[in-house]
Amino acid sequence: MGRPQKEIVLDGSPTRLFAYWLRDLRGSAGFTLVQLARRTGFSKTTVSDAMRGENHPSRPVTLAIVRACGGDVPRWGVFWSQVRRALDPDCPDGLAEVTPPPWEDAAGRAGGVHAEHCPADCGRTEPHGWYTESVSTLLRLDTPTPEALERRVVVATCDGLARIPVGVSVPRRPGDTSVGHGLETSVVQGGRLEDEGPRYESYFERVLVLPAPLRAGTRHVYEVRLRIPPAQPMAPHFVHVPLTRSEHFRLRVRFDRARPPRAVWRLAGVPTAVIYERNPGAPVLRPDERGLVEAEFRAMKVGYGYGLCWRESGAG
């Protein structure tokens, strides 16, 4: 087997951003570089270079990869053109015009206006300054260390919303008594992280500073990448516990096909204590041929858990 591609560090470069998402598309399809080369008709070196993040690939190579992986070819064509334009030193708009995937199902919805507003003359931004319209998370357990890409659509309910707390609980895996315990967080799009918020032994909070203050009723999309530090074990579950209004949660977990879980089950509207019981108590789910298990939740109750638990290979 060939060496795995070097990890892409997102540093604001449109070339790296494009390669990051092209590589993500290939990962979702589950193809090796050799398989992808065979399906596209281009060499392994060519398809590998397209996802290296050093140079913007040609349009024919890009669309051949997208087509082979079952991606949205027209939208990827637009995305390719946006990045090409952003790389043009004479283009005044630059990165402002780059809209990376995953895209909204309904065109233009992310920047639209919602009907909900705060009470008249409300000047507060919390706790009712915004709510979460949707959360879409892809958790990768087939990577060297667990990582999640999380996309959120929030709706401002007060004029002038400029900052949103981003809090994540990372419980210890049973039996883990190591000294170090952390979480790496970075923004893919939709703002920048600033200032550490409250931080406890297993809870990490940062503040997302939005590109511009939002008007009441305006939607905003942001994406964060969460990564468990190398060698740190992860608790065998991923659960969304809404602390404020949250309307829709979609979770996809990609397991390592070489080490499939013994059992996977849904948690829907459970007290947090139930998460740690390690008892399926529900129909057991099985990963598909790509190692994926998916679950969706709506009408979620604040303070209750929604997500997936699993029992790993070799676990009792």
C-alpha positions as a printed NumPy array, in Angstrom:
array([[  0.   ,   0.   ,   0.   ],
       [  1.117,   3.548,  -0.699],
       [  1.684,   6.089,   2.03 ],
       [ -1.408,   8.057,   3.149],
       [ -1.664,  11.612,   1.905],
       [ -0.3  ,  14.279,   4.193],
       [ -2.969,  15.971,   6.274],
       [ -4.255,  19.271,   4.895],
       [ -3.968,  22.183,   7.307],
       [ -6.663,  24.759,   6.581],
       [ -4.92 ,  28.124,   6.661],
       [ -7.314,  30.289,   4.622],
       [ -5.819,  29.271,   1.288],
       [ -8.539,  28.613,  -1.344],
       [ -6.316,  25.915,  -2.888],
       [ -6.116,  23.99 ,   0.374],
       [ -9.802,  24.503,   1.041],
       [-10.659,  23.055,  -2.357],
       [ -8.346,  20.061,  -1.865],
       [ -9.763,  19.471,   1.609],
       [-13.301,  19.108,   0.263],
       [-12.237,  17.105,  -2.777],
       [-10.453,  14.709,  -0.453],
       [-13.54 ,  14.584,   1.758],
       [-15.655,  13.635,  -1.272],
       [-13.26 ,  10.834,  -2.121],
       [-13.379,   9.667,   1.514],
       [-17.173,   9.622,   1.461],
       [-17.082,   7.442,  -1.66 ],
       [-14.572,   5.116,  -0.018],
       [-12.198,   4.833,  -2.99 ],
       [ -8.455,   4.315,  -2.825],
       [ -6.288,   6.431,  -5.129],
       [ -5.768,   3.427,  -7.379],
       [ -9.522,   2.792,  -7.638],
       [-10.175,   6.472,  -8.304],
       [ -7.514,   6.603, -11.006],
       [ -9.096,   3.605, -12.695],
       [-12.564,   5.191, -12.576],
       [-11.466,   8.614, -13.846],
       [ -9.011,   7.515, -16.535],
       [ -6.289,   9.73 , -15.04 ],
       [ -3.113,   8.473, -13.42 ],
       [ -2.821,   7.861,  -9.685],
       [ -0.296,  10.71 ,  -9.486],
       [ -2.715,  13.117, -11.184],
       [ -5.645,  12.356,  -8.883],
       [ -3.345,  12.415,  -5.853],
       [ -1.933,  15.819,  -6.846],
       [ -5.476,  17.161,  -7.244],
       [ -6.069,  16.53 ,  -3.53 ],
       [ -2.645,  17.529,  -2.258],
       [ -3.531,  21.188,  -1.707],
       [ -0.427,  22.581,  -3.386],
       [ -1.893,  23.556,  -6.774],
       [ -5.436,  24.076,  -8.016],
       [ -6.272,  21.036, -10.199],
       [ -7.561,  21.394, -13.737],
       [-11.295,  21.47 , -14.343],
       [-11.361,  18.153, -16.321],
       [ -9.508,  16.312, -13.545],
       [-11.725,  17.828, -10.857],
       [-15.002,  16.976, -12.567],
       [-13.81 ,  13.462, -13.407],
       [-13.105,  12.853,  -9.709],
       [-16.442,  14.361,  -8.684],
       [-18.327,  12.269, -11.236],
       [-16.552,   9.077, -10.153],
       [-17.36 ,   9.769,  -6.498],
       [-21.029,  10.527,  -7.182],
       [-20.749,  14.232,  -6.353],
       [-22.835,  17.115,  -7.673],
       [-20.937,  17.902, -10.886],
       [-22.61 ,  21.269, -11.717],
       [-22.075,  22.634,  -8.22 ],
       [-18.495,  21.425,  -8.115],
       [-17.981,  23.185, -11.435],
       [-19.144,  26.438,  -9.829],
       [-16.954,  25.803,  -6.788],
       [-13.933,  25.194,  -9.065],
       [-14.559,  28.482, -10.893],
       [-14.916,  30.385,  -7.608],
       [-11.561,  29.124,  -6.383],
       [ -9.925,  29.852,  -9.74 ],
       [-11.262,  33.41 ,  -9.522],
       [-10.124,  33.765,  -5.899],
       [ -6.597,  32.814,  -6.969],
       [ -6.548,  35.577,  -9.579],
       [ -4.502,  38.459,  -8.061],
       [ -6.525,  40.936, -10.097],
       [ -9.848,  39.761,  -8.655],
       [-11.078,  42.235,  -5.986],
       [-13.63 ,  39.877,  -4.422],
       [-11.253,  37.048,  -3.575],
       [-12.359,  34.491,  -1.003],
       [-15.662,  36.26 ,  -0.302],
       [-17.109,  34.504,  -3.345],
       [-15.961,  30.964,  -2.425],
       [-18.745,  28.713,  -1.139],
       [-17.432,  25.243,  -0.303],
       [-19.584,  22.106,   0.094],
       [-21.605,  20.63 ,   1.696],
       [-24.183,  22.921,   0.16 ],
       [-27.711,  23.624,   1.338],
       [-30.389,  21.395,  -0.126],
       [-32.422,  24.459,  -0.968],
       [-30.468,  27.053,  -2.908],
       [-30.015,  30.341,  -1.122],
       [-31.572,  29.156,   2.104],
       [-28.484,  29.706,   4.223],
       [-28.458,  33.439,   3.659],
       [-32.195,  33.909,   3.87 ],
       [-34.388,  35.526,   6.465],
       [-36.457,  33.584,   8.966],
       [-39.666,  34.869,  10.52 ],
       [-38.638,  34.499,  14.176],
       [-37.701,  37.618,  16.134],
       [-37.055,  38.581,  19.715],
       [-39.559,  40.703,  21.647],
       [-39.726,  44.352,  20.644],
       [-36.847,  46.536,  21.843],
       [-34.832,  43.495,  22.952],
       [-31.163,  44.378,  23.223],
       [-29.856,  41.058,  24.57 ],
       [-27.939,  38.482,  22.586],
       [-28.287,  35.624,  25.091],
       [-29.978,  33.346,  25.872],
       [-32.481,  34.104,  23.101],
       [-30.139,  35.825,  20.662],
       [-30.073,  32.851,  18.3  ],
       [-31.195,  29.279,  17.88 ],
       [-29.898,  26.303,  15.92 ],
       [-31.867,  25.399,  12.809],
       [-29.739,  22.384,  11.887],
       [-26.588,  20.483,  12.822],
       [-24.904,  18.078,  10.409],
       [-21.934,  16.09 ,  11.701],
       [-19.6  ,  13.624,  10.047],
       [-17.511,  11.728,  12.598],
       [-14.502,   9.909,  11.145],
       [-13.278,   6.894,  13.114],
       [-11.32 ,   5.538,  10.13 ],
       [ -8.66 ,   8.237,  10.412],
       [ -5.434,   8.11 ,  12.497],
       [ -7.235,  10.012,  15.24 ],
       [-11.003,  10.614,  15.585],
       [-12.203,  13.843,  13.994],
       [-15.58 ,  15.408,  13.307],
       [-16.658,  17.999,  10.778],
       [-19.709,  19.808,  12.09 ],
       [-21.856,  22.197,  10.064],
       [-24.406,  24.374,  11.845],
       [-27.075,  26.713,  10.56 ],
       [-28.092,  29.249,  13.2  ],
       [-30.806,  31.902,  13.077],
       [-30.291,  35.245,  14.8  ],
       [-33.245,  36.424,  16.886],
       [-31.703,  39.755,  17.878],
       [-30.168,  42.482,  15.74 ],
       [-26.409,  42.768,  16.051],
       [-25.574,  39.153,  16.923],
       [-21.792,  38.98 ,  16.481],
       [-20.514,  36.177,  18.731],
       [-21.66 ,  32.61 ,  19.348],
       [-20.235,  30.271,  21.999],
       [-18.98 ,  26.945,  20.674],
       [-18.946,  24.418,  23.502],
       [-18.053,  20.719,  23.267],
       [-17.989,  18.072,  25.978],
       [-15.326,  15.398,  25.524],
       [-15.912,  12.77 ,  28.229],
       [-13.157,  10.386,  29.11 ],
       [-13.312,   6.856,  27.84 ],
       [-13.912,   4.349,  30.656],
       [-10.591,   3.361,  32.164],
       [ -8.7  ,   6.381,  30.803],
       [ -6.649,   7.85 ,  33.651],
       [ -4.052,   9.704,  31.578],
       [ -3.07 ,  13.214,  32.62 ],
       [ -3.632,  14.925,  29.286],
       [ -7.154,  15.392,  27.957],
       [ -7.93 ,  17.842,  25.195],
       [ -9.692,  18.792,  21.976],
       [ -8.4  ,  20.559,  18.876],
       [-10.934,  22.941,  17.317],
       [-10.627,  24.903,  14.068],
       [-13.025,  26.813,  11.816],
       [-13.54 ,  25.698,   8.231],
       [-15.854,  28.567,   7.304],
       [-18.225,  31.1  ,   8.814],
       [-16.099,  33.033,  11.289],
       [-13.02 ,  32.801,  13.45 ],
       [-12.356,  31.457,  16.918],
       [-11.328,  33.869,  19.606],
       [-10.809,  33.768,  23.357],
       [-11.072,  30.637,  25.402],
       [-14.41 ,  30.36 ,  27.168],
       [-15.047,  28.187,  30.239],
       [-12.812,  25.13 ,  30.238],
       [-13.127,  22.23 ,  32.589],
       [-11.62 ,  18.75 ,  32.698],
       [-13.78 ,  17.506,  29.836],
       [-15.613,  20.605,  28.562],
       [-14.117,  23.03 ,  26.081],
       [-15.659,  26.301,  24.939],
       [-14.469,  28.832,  22.406],
       [-16.169,  31.911,  20.968],
       [-17.006,  32.109,  17.265],
       [-16.688,  35.689,  16.023],
       [-18.948,  36.13 ,  12.995],
       [-17.724,  37.89 ,   9.82 ],
       [-20.327,  40.636,  10.394],
       [-23.15 ,  41.235,  12.905],
       [-26.43 ,  39.586,  11.924],
       [-29.878,  41.093,  11.684],
       [-32.723,  39.408,  13.532],
       [-34.124,  36.589,  11.416],
       [-30.946,  36.058,   9.352],
       [-29.447,  32.606,   8.916],
       [-25.72 ,  31.99 ,   9.215],
       [-23.727,  28.856,   8.341],
       [-20.513,  27.933,  10.073],
       [-18.389,  24.796,  10.126],
       [-15.919,  23.612,  12.716],
       [-13.491,  20.733,  12.719],
       [-13.101,  18.868,  16.006],
       [-10.166,  16.543,  16.508],
       [ -9.16 ,  14.295,  19.378],
       [ -5.409,  14.676,  20.03 ],
       [ -3.217,  11.753,  18.898],
       [ -3.136,   8.768,  21.289],
       [ -6.075,  10.105,  23.316],
       [ -8.847,   7.458,  23.483],
       [-12.379,   8.537,  22.618],
       [-15.499,   7.535,  24.513],
       [-17.6  ,   5.214,  22.289],
       [-20.451,   7.594,  21.573],
       [-21.274,  10.883,  19.861],
       [-24.284,  12.713,  21.226],
       [-25.885,  16.113,  20.655],
       [-27.385,  17.566,  23.843],
       [-29.202,  20.81 ,  22.899],
       [-28.814,  23.508,  25.533],
       [-31.041,  25.866,  23.534],
       [-33.57 ,  25.336,  20.749],
       [-32.227,  22.922,  18.11 ],
       [-34.51 ,  21.774,  15.301],
       [-32.633,  19.126,  13.303],
       [-29.579,  16.935,  13.863],
       [-28.02 ,  14.61 ,  11.28 ],
       [-25.157,  12.404,  12.387],
       [-22.984,  10.195,  10.194],
       [-20.295,   8.009,  11.77 ],
       [-17.726,   6.361,   9.517],
       [-16.187,   3.351,  11.235],
       [-12.943,   1.671,  10.265],
       [-14.029,  -1.162,   7.971],
       [-11.072,  -3.228,   9.177],
       [-12.387,  -3.019,  12.756],
       [-16.175,  -2.776,  12.627],
       [-18.067,  -2.181,  15.893],
       [-19.783,  -5.086,  17.612],
       [-22.987,  -3.066,  17.965],
       [-24.3  ,   0.435,  17.185],
       [-27.523,   1.902,  18.553],
       [-29.475,   5.162,  18.566],
       [-30.084,   7.42 ,  21.523],
       [-33.107,   9.664,  21.136],
       [-34.297,  11.991,  23.879],
       [-32.485,  10.251,  26.745],
       [-31.165,  11.7  ,  30.02 ],
       [-27.401,  12.085,  29.884],
       [-26.907,   9.278,  32.431],
       [-28.351,   6.773,  29.932],
       [-25.499,   7.513,  27.509],
       [-23.064,   5.72 ,  29.805],
       [-25.146,   2.608,  30.464],
       [-23.644,   0.835,  27.417],
       [-26.83 ,  -1.141,  26.888],
       [-28.304,  -1.041,  23.361],
       [-31.942,  -1.276,  24.479],
       [-32.906,  -0.54 ,  20.855],
       [-32.587,  -2.17 ,  17.422],
       [-28.904,  -2.619,  16.615],
       [-27.674,  -0.717,  13.555],
       [-25.041,  -2.013,  11.154],
       [-22.524,  -0.004,   9.12 ],
       [-23.066,  -0.077,   5.347],
       [-20.44 ,  -1.194,   2.834],
       [-18.563,   2.083,   3.336],
       [-18.525,   1.737,   7.126],
       [-21.194,   4.419,   7.59 ],
       [-24.034,   4.558,  10.102],
       [-26.465,   7.48 ,   9.87 ],
       [-29.145,   8.85 ,  12.175],
       [-31.439,  11.894,  12.061],
       [-33.39 ,  13.608,  14.817],
       [-36.034,  16.335,  14.901],
       [-38.186,  18.048,  17.53 ],
       [-35.42 ,  17.619,  20.096],
       [-35.9  ,  18.486,  23.751],
       [-33.45 ,  20.811,  25.481],
       [-31.146,  18.982,  27.866],
       [-31.674,  15.472,  26.441],
       [-29.256,  13.406,  24.363],
       [-29.527,  12.441,  20.68 ],
       [-26.929,  10.461,  18.76 ],
       [-25.196,   7.107,  18.443],
       [-23.439,   4.736,  20.83 ],
       [-21.347,   1.745,  19.88 ],
       [-19.557,  -1.232,  21.358],
       [-16.129,  -1.674,  19.865],
       [-14.559,  -4.865,  18.591],
       [-13.072,  -6.785,  21.483],
       [-15.142,  -4.874,  24.072],
       [-17.028,  -6.859,  26.666]])
